[in-house]
Amino acid sequence: MNPGAASVALALALLLPLSAQARQSDRNQPMDIDAGRQEGSLDQRAPTVLSEGVVITQGTLHIEADRAEIHLRDGDIDRAVLTGNLVRMRQEMDDGSPMNARARNVDYNLSNDTIILTGDAHLEQPRGTMAGQRIVYNMATGHVESGGQDAGRVQMRINPRQQGGN
């Protein structure tokens, strides 16, 4: 293996611990939404728009945004487009570790558990952090993609594994 390929393989191996899966049981919990204003229908004819300080909780998932556009499909929430000065998300992963994310825009596709964070995006887990202008994170598989062409550079920090009880 050439030295360049070896360093890429090492970097990918180190990133694997960054990826954890979102707590699957959260999907079976009721979703609570608190907002200063709501406008739109409660069916799938048009999105429901929430504004003036939106807080969404479902199990361990907690989201805060200035505005949320909720899209329904077949009676279920299919997608949430969240915007604001800074959208904040946190959720416990299936392994019990916390995941925190923030960005100016978050497009959360609930049907495939993918979130797209854009605008000063930042993703943090115990094993490390990732920051850039665009991060795509599949919460079901743990797959993360960021940076590239128009998405700017990516900054990452990978923390060492904890040894024993130290």
N, C-alpha and C positions, 0 to 999 in steps of 0.2 A: 504494500500500500504506500503511495507516495506521501510525503510529509503534509501536503495541503489537504489531501483526503483524510489523513489520520486526524488532523486537527479539527476538521469539520465533523468527523464521526465522534470525536471526544466531546465537542460542544453539544452535539445532538444528544449524546448519552447523558450529559450533565443536565440538559433541559428536561429530560423525562420526569424527574421528580417534581418539576414545576407543575406538571399537569395532574390534576386530580379531578374527579367527577363530582358534579353538584349533587347535593343530597336528594336522592330520588324520591324520598317520602314527602318532600315539600310539595310535589305535584298533587298529592292527595289531601292537602290542607286547604281550607278556605282562603281566598284572596281578599284581604281587607284593603280598601283604598280610602284615603282621607285627602281632600282637596278643598281649596277655597271656592272653586267654581267648576261646574260640569255643564257641558253643552253637547248635544247630539242625541242620537237614538240609542236605545239599549238593545238594538238588533244589528244585523250585519249590513243594513242598507248604507250606513255611513259610519265612520269612526266616531267614538266618543272622545271628546277633547276635555281633558282635565287641566286646570291651571291654578295659579295662586298658591303655590306650595303643595306639591303632590307627594304623598308618602304611601308606598305600596308595601304590604307585608304578606308573605305566604310561607308559613313554616319558618325556616331560618333565613329565607330571602327577605332582604330589606332594601328598598330603593327610595331615594329622595331626588326629586327633580322639580324644576320650575313649571314644566308642562309635560303632559303625557297624552299621546294619541293612541287609543286602544282600538284594535281591529279584531272583529269576531269572524269566525268561520264555523259553520255548522253548530252554532250556539255556544262555542267555546272561544276563549281568548286565544287568538292565533299570533298576534304580534303587538308589541308595544314600542312606540317610538318616543323616546324620552329626550328632552332638551332642557338646557338651562345654563346658567353661569357655570355650574359644575354639577353634573349628575353623579350621584354616589350610589354604589351597590355594594352589598356585602351578603355573603351566604356561607353556610357551613358546608364543607364537602363531605362525601360519604365516609371518608376516613377520619372525620372530626376536625380537620384543619380548616382555618378560616380563609376565605378568598375575599379580597377587597378590590374594587375597581372604581375608577372615576374617569370622566371625560365630559366634554361639552355636549356630545350627542351619543346616545346609546340606542341602537336598533336591536331589540330583543325578539328573536323569532322563537316563540315557544314551541312550535311544531317540530323544530329540529334542534332545540336547546342551544342555539347559536346567538352570541351577542357580538355586535360590531361596535366598537368604541372608536369614535373619531374626535379629533380636536383635543390636544393635550391629554391623550389617553395614558392611563397608568393601571397596571394590574399587579397585585401583590399577593403572594402566598408565603408561608413560612420558609420555603426553600429559596425564594428569591423574588425579584421584581422585574417588570418589563415596562418600558415607557416608549412612546412614539406618537405619531400623529394618527395612526390607524392600527388597531389590534382586533383581530377576529379570533374569538375564543369559543370553541365548542364545549359547552359545559357537560355534555353527556360523555364525550370521549376524552376530553382534556387536551385536544389538539389546539395549538395556538399558532397563528400566523400574523406577522406584523412587518411593517416597513415595505420597501420596494418602491419602484418608480416614483410616483407622485406622493407616496405616503411618508417620505422622509426617512431619516435614519432611526435606528432602534437602539435604545440603551437598556442593558440588562445587568443584573447583579445576581449571581448564584451563590447562595450561602453554603458553607460546608455542612456536611451531615453532622448531627449531634452524635458524639461518641459516648456510649455507656450512659451514665447518669450525670455527666459533666455539662 
